[in-house]
């Protein structure tokens, strides 16, 4: 029943937000922003090119030096989730609050 599914999603969201506390959502947003920009900068340092021409929050588009399919396969072999292939060499990536510096370093090491 679709109504039950909606109610379960609403309940899960309510519990998550209440557990975050008064400033928790702001902290999640700030960490997501920081992680995305850190990942982007590290990818640019190893030959990827940022294609966003506007400021971004936690998703960004990069031009890849090798086909995206290859990069996603490498990441999958390492137990990591890659980004969305928009074109052979255009990769949409997202970084959330769930990442830490070690995760970002590992990601970049695998795809460089």
C-alpha atoms as one frame of an Amber mdcrd trajectory, in Angstrom:
protein
   0.000   0.000   0.000   1.499   3.310  -1.067   0.011   5.181   1.906   1.794
   2.855   4.324   5.083   3.463   2.500   4.588   7.224   2.744   3.855   6.981
   6.451   6.976   4.862   7.056   9.130   7.386   5.173   7.621  10.249   7.160
   8.202   8.391  10.429  11.834   7.575   9.526  12.472  11.212   8.574  10.905
  12.454  11.803  13.017  10.121  13.918  16.220  11.030  12.055  15.617  14.779
  12.359  14.671  14.529  16.029  17.859  12.569  16.771  19.948  15.241  15.059
  18.859  17.818  17.583  18.496  21.559  17.309  21.574  22.262  15.165  22.042
  18.774  13.727  20.612  19.486  10.292  22.888  22.527   9.951  25.861  20.346
  10.875  24.843  17.699   8.317  24.564  20.371   5.616  27.914  21.961   6.498
  29.684  18.603   6.518  28.134  17.589   3.179  29.248  20.876   1.635  32.787
  20.524   3.012  33.100  16.901   1.857  31.909  17.689  -1.668  34.337  20.567
  -2.063  37.212  18.564  -0.594  36.504  15.686  -2.989  36.219  18.063  -5.934
  39.523  19.780  -5.117  41.343  16.477  -4.726  39.948  15.186  -8.026  41.012
  18.362  -9.813  44.515  17.877  -8.419  44.765  14.483 -10.158  43.453  15.524
 -13.580  39.676  15.772 -13.374  38.045  19.019 -14.522  35.097  20.615 -12.745
  32.283  21.354 -15.196  30.029  23.280 -12.791  30.121  26.972 -13.632  27.986
  27.923 -10.628  28.425  27.342  -6.892  27.376  23.873  -5.743  26.303  22.224
  -2.526  27.033  18.482  -2.458  26.745  17.420  -6.112  29.119  18.376  -8.880
  29.943  17.403 -12.447  33.452  16.528 -13.593  35.115  15.726 -16.898  37.040
  12.475 -16.444  40.384  11.557 -18.044  39.144   7.964 -18.632  35.646   6.595
 -19.317  33.266   6.811 -16.366  32.386   3.136 -16.806  36.006   2.240 -16.007
  36.044   4.419 -12.894  32.751   3.041 -11.586  34.018  -0.520 -12.150  37.214
   0.208 -10.165  35.179   1.672  -7.332  32.749  -1.235  -7.324  35.659  -3.696
  -7.112  36.828  -1.777  -4.029  33.359  -1.871  -2.452  32.606   1.784  -3.114
  29.753   3.407  -4.978  30.676   5.587  -7.952  28.804   8.446  -9.536  26.276
   8.775 -12.326  27.590   8.558 -15.878  26.039  11.403 -17.855  28.283  10.887
 -20.870  31.339   8.760 -21.607  33.566  11.219 -19.729  31.085  13.252 -17.667
  30.556  12.086 -14.110  28.026  13.431 -11.619  29.305  12.925  -8.083  27.774
  13.526  -4.687  29.408  13.688  -1.267  27.355  13.531   1.913  27.957  13.880
   5.625  28.619  10.137   5.799  32.128  10.483   4.337  35.293  11.167   6.248
  38.743  12.243   5.074  39.885   8.626   4.779  36.946   7.760   2.495  37.709
  10.719   0.247  41.402   9.804   0.048  40.542   6.194  -0.821  38.065   7.300
  -3.502  40.616   9.594  -5.151  43.368   6.963  -4.951  41.161   4.427  -6.756
  40.102   6.733  -9.593  43.352   8.593 -10.286
